[in-house]
Amino acid sequence: MGSTIDHAMGIGIIGAGNIVQIAHLPAYRAAGLPVVSAFDPDPVAIEAAQRIIPEIEVAPSVEALLADDRIEFVDIATHPSIRPALVEQALRAGKHVLSQKPFADDIETARRMVAVAAETGSTLAVNPNGRWAPAWHGATQLIEDGIIGEVVAVTHEFQKYGWWGIETPFDKLEHAAIHDYAIHWIDISLVWMGGVLPRAVRARNYRTPTQPSESYTPWGAWIELEFADGRNAFVRAPGRVVGRAEAHAFEVFGTTGTLRGSELGSQALSLETFDRIEQIPLEGAWFPDAFAGPMLELQAAVLEGRTPSHDATNNLLTIATTLAAVESAELDGIAVVPER
């Protein structure tokens, strides 16, 4: 799933907001990735970025950043509404692009971005940074090694006290818990299921009894992915969990073993088979360490002349499944077939 590189290739960043400041830049700095310049219309964001990596140059415009020959890779971390146009602009400028998730708000735009990448010969990858979170990444490696046989079911639970999005733009989104947050859990479930599109998706959003009246987007949610061969994945967000360390528990059930763990807050991973229970050691944390993985994988793939594991074509499955979940929530849980 991931690779390391021994060849430095310049990175430009478009959009230097909060997530870039708390995750992207610290992760890139720790991994030794060379960030050449950044562009953001907000000077406060640029100043914050330069405090993290002082040598970052300030690009006067998107066009100037894309014209910089030192930059081969562009990390686009803007608001989703303007992201597709910037992705296309960067691809047509001959840059390899790492787009934040979701890289499009509809499947037609997503497919157009994939077509532009194919047309230009540049590589477009999407940033599902959760794939590199220690417990999830460890589970993925064990699954790929065949340790638990064939995966037959996956469950996730958000164990959070409240919702982190209050007083942020995310609170204004109709289905934020599904579309912007649970997209990571949908994505990793699809990875563990072998990259197969579900036959049907069911989902609901609902306000919890203890949700503050000033919050807009529903805190409670559940998502069910049903596959043609009877396998399934389920994500549940109770909305408020009291009395436990904040974490996101998961279980992956296989034909010869089970993986149990948690990610974010409390991290753990264990392997259970017919004859043993083994605790799997983990290093690092989702924030910020996992944010280096997508860029390292993209750069390694370009160097090695292969398709990165998180390329945009691969992410079409995640986009289609997430959009089906949102549509199902609009229909109060009626099954929706993801668009193929």
Secondary structure as UniProt FT lines:
FT   STRAND          10..14
FT   HELIX           18..19
FT   HELIX           20..24
FT   HELIX           25..31
FT   STRAND          35..39
FT   HELIX           43..52
FT   TURN            54..55
FT   STRAND          57..58
FT   HELIX           62..66
FT   TURN            69..70
FT   STRAND          71..76
FT   TURN            80..82
FT   HELIX           83..92
FT   TURN            93..94
FT   STRAND          96..99
FT   HELIX           107..120
FT   STRAND          124..126
FT   HELIX           129..132
FT   HELIX           134..144
FT   TURN            145..148
FT   STRAND          151..159
FT   TURN            164..167
FT   HELIX           169..172
FT   TURN            174..175
FT   HELIX           177..181
FT   HELIX           183..192
FT   TURN            193..194
FT   STRAND          200..206
FT   TURN            209..210
FT   TURN            213..214
FT   STRAND          220..226
FT   TURN            228..229
FT   STRAND          232..237
FT   STRAND          247..254
FT   STRAND          258..263
FT   STRAND          268..272
FT   STRAND          277..279
FT   TURN            286..288
FT   HELIX           289..291
FT   HELIX           292..304
FT   TURN            309..310
FT   HELIX           312..330
FT   TURN            331..332
//
